[in-house]
Amino acid sequence: MSTSTQPAIAVELRKPVSLPAAGSTDPVEHSVSETLFWTDQLMEHATFFVMLMPGRELIDVRGKAKEFQASFAARYEATRTAKLDSSNFKAFNHDTVEMVKPFLDFKAHLGAEQTSGRLRSLVWPSFFEHTLREATRFSQRLQQFSTGNVAIERSESSSFWTGIMGEHAGFIAHLLDPEERDLIIKAMETSNNFQHLHDKRPADKEIVMKAVDDIIDFKIAAEKGIELGQIKSIIHPTLADHIRREALKAADELRRAE
């Protein structure tokens, strides 16, 4: 029996997206799904920082990133196994928010250091800022849920996610091999489209949803191409899957938004 050398698509390695049930207004359920989603994303933010901080001179900041990587992985597992209800979810949310605060400071500090040239890592200043905004909003959402309010304000959600999706497309463009000209053009057109929607507030909901659905398709196709070696890039499969999940999260939030 012959064996193929063609790599299989690592579907089993793709992570599920933690979302509350459709129509749910339960702040406990929203808190759990939000925490599962974002602690995993924050763990991966730290993972990317580790990857992009090579060399002996960055050993200290790389070590600190590894600590955050471990702490958010542990928080994810604690959330997954916790028995949360209306009597204890607020305290759990509070503890999670307190865990996030040092990571916010870490991202803000390193972003300023990278911008000034005092830090010589491979992390773009805009990537530090991008991940800082995501972690900040996660904290804000948990605090909102602790008041019993699970509403999503459409203008705020649209502004946040169009900014995030546009930056994702820009990141993709700058991580593709220069020979991938058509994909680079497509990614930059997508980035510019989201920037236009971000600047146009409040953008039409249907137009925003169409743009998000389109970028989901784009990211899924790119992820498959990266996994199969059909797209030349320096995009790690973990990053490709990371941004896919955020696009699915964006689509879910925008559909729920009031």
N, C-alpha and C positions, 0 to 999 in steps of 0.2 A: 504494500500500500504506500503510495507516494504522499509526501507531506508538502504543503504549499509554503513558500517563504513569504508570501504576501501577508503583511500584518493585518490582524483582525481589528475592526473598530472596537475600542475598549468601552463598549456600552456599559458593562458591569461596573466600570470605574466612575461613571457619571453619577453625581450625587442627586438625590431627590431634592425638591424645593419644598421647604416647610411653609405651609400656608394654612390659615384658618378655614374652616368649612364655609362654603358659600352661604351668605346671609347671616353668618354668626354675629351676634352682638355681645358675646361673652368676653369680658376683659381678661379672664383667666386664660381662655383659649387663645386670644390674640397675643397675650404676653408670652405664652409658651411658644407659639409658632414664630413670633418675632425674635425671641431669644435664640431658638434653635437655628433660625436662618442666619442671624447676624453674628452670633458667636462663632459659627463656622466660617463666615466670611472674614471676620476679624482675625481668626486663626490663620487664614490664608493670606491676609495682608501681611502678617508677621512672616509667614513662609516666603513671600515674595521679597520682603526686605532682606531676609537671610540670603536668598539667592543672589540678590543684587548688591550685596555688600562684601565682595571678595577681598582677600588679601590680609596680611598680618596687621596692617595699620588700622583696619576696621574691626578687629577682633572684639573690642569692647561693645560697640554698638550692635554688632552681629550677635553677641552673646545676650544682650538685652532683648533683642528681637526674638531670640529663641525662647527666652523666658515668657514673653507675651504669647508666643505660639503655644507653649505648653499650658499656660493658664487658661486660654480661651478654649483649647481642646478639652480641658478638664471641666470648664463651665458648661460646654455643650453636653458632655456626658452627664453632668449633674442635673441639667435641665431635662434631659431625655428620661431620666429615671426618677425625677422628683414627683412627689404626689402633691400637686398644687391645687388649691381650692380658694374660695373667697376669703378664707381666714388667714392665709399665709402668702398669697401671691404678691401682695404689696411689699412685704419684707424681702422676698426673693428678688423682685424687680429693683428695689433699692440697693441691694448688695451687688447686683449685676451692674447697675449704673456706677457704683463706686469702683468696681473693677475696671470699667471702661476709662475712667478719668485719667489714670496715669498713661494709658495708651494715647489718649488725645494729646496730652502734654508731649509725649515722645514724638508723635507725628509732627506736631507744630514746631517743636524745637529742631528736629532734623530737617524739616522743610526749610526753615530759616537758614540753617547751617549750609544746606546744599545750595540754596540761592546765593548765599554770600561767597561761596567757594571754600569755606572752612571745612566742609565735608566733601570728600571726593568719592562718592558712591556711584552706582549705576542707576539710582532711583531719580527719576525726573522730579523737580520741585512740584510740578503739577500733579504727579501721582501721590506725593505726600498730602497735598491739599485735597485731592479727590477723595482719598481714603479717610482723611480727617472729617470731611463733610458727611460721609456715610456713617461714621461712628458717632458723630454728634447727633445726627438725626435719630439714630437707633436709641440713644439715651433719652432724647426728647419724647420719642414715641412710648417708651416704657413708662416714663413719668406721666404721660397722658393716660395710658391704660390704667395706671394705679388710681386715677380719679374716677374710673368707671366709664370713661369716654373712649370709644373705639372709632369715632368718626374720622374720615379722611377728607380733608378740605381739598377740593379739586384744584384750585389755583396753586396751592402750595405743593401738592403732589406732582402736578404737571411741571411746575418750575423745577422741582428737585430732579425728577426723572429725565426730563429732556436734557438737562445739564449733564447728568451722569451718562446717559446714552450717547450724547454727542462726544463726550470725552472718551468713552470706550472706543468709538469709531476712530477717533484721532489716534489713540494708542495703537490700535490694530494697524493703521496705516504706517506708523513709524516703526513697527516691529516686523513688518513684512520685508522679505528680500527685495532689494531695488528692482530685480527683474520681474517682480509681480506687478507690473505697471497697471494692468486693468483693475486688479483688486485694490491697489493703492488709490486709484482714482475713485473707485466705487466707495471705499471707506471714507475718503475725504468729502465726497459729495454727501454721504450720509451724515458725517459730522457737521457739515455746514447746514444741512437741513434741520438737524436738531438744534443747532445754535439759533437758527431763525425762529424756530418754535419757542425756544427758551426766552428769546427777547420779546416775542409777541405774547404778552400776557393780558388776559387769559387766552391761551390758544384754544381753538375749537377742539372739543373732546374727540370727535370722530377722526379728525386729521391726526391728532397725537396718537390715538390708538392704532391707526393705520401705519404710522411711522414705527411704532414699537413692534407691531406684528411683523413688519418688514425686517427690522433689525434682528428679531428672533430668528427668522428664516436665514438671514445672512450669517448670524453667529453659529447656528447649527451646521450650516454647510461648511463654514470655515473650520469648525471643530473637527468635522469628519475629514476634511482635506488635510488638516494638520496631523491627525492621528494616522492617516494612511500615507503620509509623506508625499501627498499630491500638491501641497502648497509649501513653497519655500518661505521660511520665516524663522525668527528666534522666539516665537510664541510657544511657551510651555503648555502642554495639554491641560495642566491644572489651571492656568490662567484662562485658557479658552473656555473651560467648563465654568469657571468662576463668573465670567461676564455673561455667559448664557443664563445662569441661574438668576443673576440680577435683572436681566431683561424679562424673565418670566415673573419675577417678583413685581417689577414695574407694571407689567400688563395686568396683573391681578389687582394691584392697588388702584390703578387708574379706572378699572371697571367698577370697583367698589365706591369710588370717590363721589361725594355729594356735589 
